[in-house]
Amino acid sequence: MCNDDRHESSSCPSQFKSLYIANIDPQVSEAILIQLLSGFGKITRSILAKDYRGEPRGFAFVEFESTHSAEQAVEHMNGSYKVH
């Protein structure tokens, strides 16, 4: 099994296409988020969470068409700080 601690992460094939993105600046729109991430592959769905007043909650979910695209986005964007 891939979730066994004895396995290296590279030996387990990744199956995810959806990403949870946290700590998003309130000024970042869904369009900007898509623009920032679409360079890694086709995005099939995105949700920028908002509260009952329509204000951003600082996180989003983005689903890519392929696992490779999602992996590339994580590899290049994880822990990064981007300003537009």
Beta strands, then each sheet from edge to edge (+ up, - down):
strand 1: 18-21
strand 2: 43-50
strand 3: 56-64
sheet 1: 1+ 3- 2+
end
